Amino acid sequence: MIVKDFGRPSYDTAGSITKKRRLVRMMRYCLTQLARLGLTLQVLKTAFAAGLAWLVALLIPGSSYPVFAPLAAILTMQVTIADSIEKGVYRVLGVIVGVTVGGAIGSYFAVNTVTIFFAILLGISASTAFRLNPQITSQVGVSTLLVLVYGQTNGYILGRIWETMIGSLVAVLLNIAISPPQASVAARQAVVASIRQLMLVLEHMLDAPTDTEGSLLEARRMVTRIEKEHLQIIQTAHGFRYTPFQRRERKAMFELVLLINRVEHISIQIRGIARSLVDLHSLPGQTYDFSSVLKDVRLCLLIFARAVAANDVEAKEAAVMAVREMRANFSQYYYALQHEADTAPEVGAIFSDLGRILDEIEDKFPALNAQAAGSGRLFPGIDISANE
């Protein structure tokens, strides 16, 4: 009797898996070496789009040298699909307006300095008057000049429009078919890096408690930086809307858009804390020590960054437990401050910002039990609004 072990792969299966892994490693190595030589994926896509656009445009009768097709493909090919579509539309509209103006003037006037001046002036002023995009305006000028000088033969104008449409369409379709690999991995790393930068701002508050102005400046810089990172991730995510492929990647990118939005909110709260510390530092005769709560929120951000990077259940559970513990610590510390005389309103503002930071992390993980959070009650059993 022969007993088959289904728990282990056969030698043939194991060998095929090993071959696939070697092939993947070899491909990664080749791509890395090509990137060092400047042959990145974007460069290869642009060159391939130009050649393919020329080949397709040759199918149009009478197009012996369809220069407009590869030129449109080169200018249309962008990093994201959304940008490629936008560039393609601008390119086609600019060519249509430009060849129309250049062809109309060239049919009645000889080409000379005055003709070129008035043709370019008319084309660009018309696009400016209609509030067209500046990229369309520049394309109008180029197309007007080329048609005015070289486009006096029959069918030239219509041929150039077809070539531009073909080149733009080839670039867009190629960008859809060959999307940037693992865009969500780079975006996730950027989000984690932003969280760690916020931790550095908190470290500056801890290491230099008297340099409140410097901490506020660093916090403002981080808000600006994260806003730019947020916009970049949104643009990358929008590019995946136009592709039927990589659905998992598209879903991951839109989740990261929501995540970087939370990180941006956290940066705004940290900026508010820095602003309140500046105001407290200017008050005479009153000193407050927030080192313990700042250390707690820094630790909470560290665990949050690890949860975002790992993206697994254990890391999320650690973040959940951290938020619960921090809420308890903040409640005790604020409760002790409430019993002191002449507590400054800025103290309540600081704890409000701290509570909102925990709220952003809490909302990221729905498994976390809802804490008592309402209007002016960011901590259980404590009314912060009384001091605000």
C-alpha positions as CSV (number, residue, x, y, z in Angstrom):
1,M,0.0,0.0,0.0
2,I,1.4,3.4,-1.0
3,V,0.8,6.3,1.3
4,K,1.1,9.8,-0.2
5,D,2.2,12.6,2.0
6,F,0.1,15.6,0.9
7,G,1.7,17.8,3.6
8,R,4.9,18.1,1.7
9,P,5.4,19.3,-1.9
10,S,6.8,16.8,-4.4
11,Y,10.3,17.1,-5.7
12,D,9.0,18.5,-9.0
13,T,6.9,21.1,-7.2
14,A,9.7,22.1,-4.9
15,G,12.1,22.4,-7.9
16,S,9.6,24.6,-9.8
17,I,9.2,26.8,-6.7
18,T,13.0,27.2,-6.5
19,K,13.2,28.0,-10.1
20,K,10.5,30.7,-9.8
21,R,12.3,32.3,-6.9
22,R,15.6,32.3,-8.8
23,L,13.8,33.9,-11.8
24,V,12.2,36.6,-9.6
25,R,15.6,37.4,-7.9
26,M,17.3,37.6,-11.3
27,M,14.6,39.9,-12.6
28,R,14.9,42.2,-9.6
29,Y,18.7,42.2,-10.0
30,C,18.4,43.1,-13.7
31,L,16.0,45.9,-12.9
32,T,18.2,47.3,-10.2
33,Q,21.2,47.3,-12.5
34,L,19.2,48.9,-15.3
35,A,18.0,51.6,-12.9
36,R,21.6,52.4,-12.0
37,L,22.3,53.1,-15.7
38,G,19.2,55.4,-15.9
39,L,17.0,52.8,-17.6
40,T,14.1,53.1,-15.2
41,L,10.6,51.8,-15.8
42,Q,9.4,55.2,-16.7
43,V,12.2,55.7,-19.3
44,L,11.5,52.3,-20.9
45,K,7.8,53.0,-21.1
46,T,8.4,56.4,-22.7
47,A,10.7,55.0,-25.3
48,F,8.4,52.0,-26.1
49,A,5.4,54.3,-26.4
50,A,7.2,56.6,-28.9
51,G,8.2,53.6,-31.1
52,L,4.8,52.0,-30.9
53,A,3.1,55.3,-31.7
54,W,5.2,55.7,-34.8
55,L,4.4,52.2,-35.9
56,V,0.6,52.7,-35.4
57,A,0.6,56.1,-37.1
58,L,2.2,54.6,-40.2
59,L,-1.0,52.8,-40.8
60,I,-2.7,56.2,-41.6
61,P,-2.6,56.7,-45.4
62,G,-0.2,59.4,-46.5
63,S,1.7,59.5,-43.2
64,S,5.3,58.7,-44.3
65,Y,6.9,60.5,-41.3
66,P,4.3,60.8,-38.5
67,V,6.5,62.8,-36.1
68,F,3.6,64.2,-34.1
69,A,2.7,60.7,-32.9
70,P,5.9,59.8,-31.0
71,L,6.2,63.4,-29.9
72,A,2.7,63.2,-28.4
73,A,3.5,59.9,-26.8
74,I,6.7,61.3,-25.2
75,L,5.0,64.3,-23.8
76,T,1.9,62.4,-22.6
77,M,3.7,59.6,-20.8
78,Q,3.7,60.6,-17.1
79,V,4.3,58.8,-13.8
80,T,0.6,58.3,-13.0
81,I,-2.2,57.3,-15.3
82,A,-4.3,60.4,-14.3
83,D,-1.5,62.7,-15.3
84,S,-1.1,60.9,-18.6
85,I,-4.8,61.3,-19.4
86,E,-4.6,65.0,-18.4
87,K,-1.5,65.6,-20.6
88,G,-3.0,63.7,-23.5
89,V,-6.2,65.8,-23.4
90,Y,-4.1,69.0,-23.2
91,R,-1.9,67.9,-26.1
92,V,-4.8,67.1,-28.4
93,L,-6.7,70.3,-27.7
94,G,-3.5,72.4,-28.2
95,V,-2.8,70.7,-31.5
96,I,-6.3,71.1,-32.8
97,V,-6.3,74.9,-32.0
98,G,-2.8,75.4,-33.2
99,V,-3.1,73.6,-36.6
100,T,-6.4,75.3,-37.2
101,V,-4.8,78.8,-36.7
102,G,-1.6,78.0,-38.5
103,G,-3.4,76.3,-41.5
104,A,-5.9,79.2,-41.8
105,I,-3.2,81.9,-41.9
106,G,-0.8,79.9,-44.0
107,S,-3.5,79.5,-46.7
108,Y,-3.7,83.2,-47.4
109,F,-0.3,84.6,-46.4
110,A,3.3,83.8,-47.3
111,V,5.6,82.6,-44.5
112,N,7.8,85.4,-43.2
113,T,8.6,87.2,-40.0
114,V,5.4,89.2,-39.8
115,T,3.2,86.2,-40.6
116,I,4.9,84.1,-37.9
117,F,4.5,86.9,-35.4
118,F,0.8,87.4,-36.0
119,A,0.0,83.7,-36.2
120,I,1.7,82.9,-32.8
121,L,0.1,86.0,-31.3
122,L,-3.4,85.1,-32.6
123,G,-3.1,81.4,-31.4
124,I,-1.8,82.1,-27.9
125,S,-4.0,85.1,-27.3
126,A,-7.1,83.0,-28.3
127,S,-6.2,80.2,-25.9
128,T,-5.5,82.8,-23.2
129,A,-8.8,84.6,-23.8
130,F,-10.7,81.3,-23.4
131,R,-8.9,80.6,-20.1
132,L,-7.3,77.4,-21.4
133,N,-4.7,75.6,-19.4
134,P,-1.2,77.0,-19.8
135,Q,0.0,73.7,-21.2
136,I,-2.6,73.9,-23.9
137,T,-1.4,77.5,-24.6
138,S,2.2,76.4,-25.2
139,Q,1.1,73.5,-27.4
140,V,-1.0,75.9,-29.5
141,G,2.1,78.1,-30.2
142,V,4.2,75.0,-31.2
143,S,1.5,73.5,-33.4
144,T,0.8,76.9,-35.1
145,L,4.4,77.4,-36.0
146,L,5.0,73.9,-37.4
147,V,1.8,73.9,-39.5
148,L,2.5,77.4,-40.7
149,V,6.0,76.5,-41.9
150,Y,5.6,72.9,-43.1
151,G,1.9,72.3,-43.4
152,Q,0.8,73.7,-46.8
153,T,0.1,70.3,-48.4
154,N,-3.3,68.8,-48.7
155,G,-4.4,66.7,-45.7
156,Y,-1.5,67.8,-43.5
157,I,-3.6,69.4,-40.8
158,L,-6.0,66.5,-40.4
159,G,-3.1,64.1,-40.4
160,R,-1.3,65.9,-37.6
161,I,-4.4,65.8,-35.5
162,W,-4.8,62.0,-36.0
163,E,-1.1,61.5,-35.2
164,T,-1.4,63.4,-32.0
165,M,-4.5,61.5,-30.9
166,I,-2.8,58.2,-31.7
167,G,0.4,59.1,-29.8
168,S,-1.6,60.3,-26.7
169,L,-3.8,57.2,-26.8
170,V,-0.8,54.8,-27.1
171,A,0.9,56.5,-24.1
172,V,-2.2,56.4,-21.9
173,L,-3.0,52.7,-22.7
174,L,0.6,51.7,-22.2
175,N,0.7,53.5,-18.8
176,I,-2.5,51.6,-17.8
177,A,-1.1,48.3,-18.9
178,I,2.3,48.8,-17.2
179,S,1.5,50.5,-13.9
180,P,4.3,51.2,-11.3
181,P,4.8,48.1,-9.3
182,Q,4.2,48.1,-5.5
183,A,3.2,51.7,-5.3
184,S,1.5,51.0,-2.0
185,V,4.7,49.8,-0.5
186,A,6.5,53.1,-1.1
187,A,3.4,55.0,0.1
188,R,3.2,53.0,3.3
189,Q,6.9,53.6,3.9
190,A,6.3,57.4,3.4
191,V,3.5,57.3,6.0
192,V,5.6,55.5,8.5
193,A,8.4,58.0,7.9
194,S,6.0,60.9,8.5
195,I,4.9,59.4,11.8
196,R,8.6,59.0,12.9
197,Q,9.2,62.6,12.0
198,L,6.4,63.6,14.3
199,M,8.1,61.6,17.0
200,L,11.2,63.7,16.4
201,V,9.2,66.9,17.0
202,L,8.1,65.4,20.4
203,E,11.7,64.5,21.2
204,H,12.7,68.1,20.6
205,M,9.9,69.2,23.1
206,L,11.4,66.8,25.6
207,D,15.1,67.5,25.1
208,A,14.6,71.3,24.9
209,P,11.6,72.2,27.0
210,T,12.5,75.9,27.1
211,D,12.9,76.1,23.3
212,T,9.2,76.3,22.7
213,E,9.6,78.6,19.7
214,G,11.9,76.1,18.0
215,S,9.4,73.2,18.7
216,L,6.6,75.2,17.2
217,L,8.7,75.9,14.1
218,E,9.5,72.2,13.7
219,A,5.9,71.3,14.1
220,R,4.8,73.8,11.5
221,R,7.4,72.4,9.1
222,M,6.1,68.9,9.6
223,V,2.5,70.0,8.9
224,T,3.6,71.4,5.6
225,R,5.6,68.4,4.7
226,I,2.9,65.9,5.6
227,E,0.4,68.0,3.6
228,K,2.6,67.6,0.5
229,E,3.0,63.9,1.2
230,H,-0.8,63.6,1.5
231,L,-1.3,65.3,-1.9
232,Q,1.3,63.0,-3.5
233,I,-0.4,59.9,-2.2
234,I,-3.8,61.1,-3.4
235,Q,-2.4,61.7,-6.9
236,T,-0.9,58.2,-7.0
237,A,-4.2,56.6,-5.7
238,H,-6.2,58.5,-8.3
239,G,-4.0,57.1,-11.0
240,F,-5.2,53.6,-10.1
241,R,-8.9,54.5,-10.8
242,Y,-8.3,54.3,-14.6
243,T,-6.8,50.8,-14.7
244,P,-8.8,47.6,-14.6
245,F,-5.7,45.8,-13.2
246,Q,-4.1,45.7,-9.7
247,R,-7.4,45.9,-7.8
248,R,-5.6,44.9,-4.6
249,E,-3.0,47.7,-5.1
250,R,-5.8,50.2,-5.8
251,K,-7.6,49.2,-2.6
252,A,-4.4,49.5,-0.6
253,M,-3.6,53.0,-2.0
254,F,-7.1,54.4,-1.1
255,E,-6.6,52.9,2.5
256,L,-3.3,54.7,2.7
257,V,-5.0,58.0,1.6
258,L,-7.2,57.7,4.7
259,L,-4.2,56.8,6.8
260,I,-2.1,59.8,5.8
261,N,-5.1,62.0,6.4
262,R,-5.1,60.8,10.0
263,V,-1.4,61.4,10.3
264,E,-2.0,64.9,8.9
265,H,-4.6,65.5,11.6
266,I,-2.1,64.2,14.3
267,S,0.5,66.7,13.0
268,I,-2.0,69.5,13.4
269,Q,-2.7,68.5,17.0
270,I,1.1,68.4,17.7
271,R,1.4,71.8,16.3
272,G,-1.4,72.9,18.6
273,I,0.4,71.4,21.6
274,A,3.6,73.3,20.6
275,R,1.5,76.5,20.3
276,S,0.1,76.1,23.8
277,L,3.5,75.4,25.2
278,V,4.7,78.7,23.8
279,D,1.8,80.5,25.5
280,L,2.5,78.7,28.8
281,H,6.2,79.5,28.6
282,S,5.3,83.2,28.4
283,L,3.2,83.2,31.6
284,P,5.1,84.5,34.6
285,G,5.4,82.5,37.8
286,Q,3.7,79.3,36.4
287,T,5.6,76.2,35.3
288,Y,4.1,72.9,34.1
289,D,5.9,69.6,33.5
290,F,4.4,67.8,30.5
291,S,7.4,65.5,30.0
292,S,5.5,62.3,31.1
293,V,2.5,62.8,28.8
294,L,4.8,63.8,25.9
295,K,6.8,60.6,26.5
296,D,3.5,58.6,26.5
297,V,2.3,60.1,23.2
298,R,5.7,59.6,21.6
299,L,5.6,55.9,22.7
300,C,2.0,55.6,21.3
301,L,3.2,57.1,18.0
302,L,6.1,54.6,17.9
303,I,3.7,51.7,18.4
304,F,1.3,53.2,15.8
305,A,4.2,53.4,13.3
306,R,5.1,49.8,13.9
307,A,1.4,48.8,13.4
308,V,1.2,50.7,10.1
309,A,4.5,49.2,8.9
310,A,3.7,45.6,9.9
311,N,0.0,45.8,9.0
312,D,-0.8,42.6,11.0
313,V,-3.1,41.7,13.9
314,E,-0.5,41.6,16.6
315,A,0.8,45.1,15.9
316,K,-2.7,46.5,15.8
317,E,-3.5,44.9,19.1
318,A,-0.4,46.5,20.6
319,A,-1.6,49.9,19.3
320,V,-5.0,49.2,20.8
321,M,-3.6,48.5,24.2
322,A,-1.3,51.5,24.0
323,V,-4.2,53.9,23.3
324,R,-6.1,52.5,26.3
325,E,-3.2,52.8,28.6
326,M,-2.4,56.3,27.4
327,R,-6.0,57.4,28.0
328,A,-5.8,56.2,31.6
329,N,-2.4,58.0,32.2
330,F,-3.7,61.2,30.7
331,S,-6.8,61.1,32.8
332,Q,-4.9,60.7,36.0
333,Y,-2.4,63.5,35.1
334,Y,-5.1,65.9,34.1
335,Y,-7.2,65.0,37.2
336,A,-4.2,65.9,39.4
337,L,-3.8,69.3,37.6
338,Q,-7.4,70.2,38.0
339,H,-7.0,70.3,41.8
340,E,-4.2,72.9,41.5
341,A,-5.2,76.6,41.8
342,D,-5.1,78.9,38.8
343,T,-4.7,76.2,36.1
344,A,-4.1,78.0,32.8
345,P,-6.6,77.5,30.0
346,E,-3.7,76.3,27.8
347,V,-3.4,73.2,29.9
348,G,-6.9,72.1,28.9
349,A,-6.0,72.9,25.2
350,I,-2.9,70.6,25.4
351,F,-4.9,67.7,26.8
352,S,-7.6,68.3,24.2
353,D,-5.0,67.9,21.5
354,L,-3.6,64.9,23.2
355,G,-7.0,63.3,23.3
356,R,-7.6,64.0,19.6
357,I,-4.3,62.3,18.7
358,L,-5.5,59.2,20.5
359,D,-8.9,59.5,18.7
360,E,-7.2,59.4,15.4
361,I,-5.3,56.3,16.3
362,E,-8.4,54.8,17.8
363,D,-10.5,55.4,14.7
364,K,-7.9,53.6,12.6
365,F,-8.6,50.4,14.5
366,P,-12.3,49.8,14.9
367,A,-11.7,46.8,17.2
368,L,-10.7,49.3,19.9
369,N,-13.6,49.7,22.4
370,A,-15.1,53.2,22.2
371,Q,-14.0,55.4,25.1
372,A,-16.1,58.1,26.6
373,A,-15.6,60.8,24.0
374,G,-18.1,63.6,23.5
375,S,-18.4,67.3,23.4
376,G,-15.7,68.5,25.7
377,R,-15.1,65.0,27.2
378,L,-12.0,63.6,25.6
379,F,-11.1,61.7,28.7
380,P,-13.4,59.4,30.8
381,G,-14.9,61.3,33.7
382,I,-13.1,64.6,33.0
383,D,-14.6,67.7,31.7
384,I,-11.9,69.5,29.8
385,S,-14.2,72.2,28.4
386,A,-14.2,73.8,31.9
387,N,-10.7,75.1,31.4
388,E,-11.0,76.1,27.8
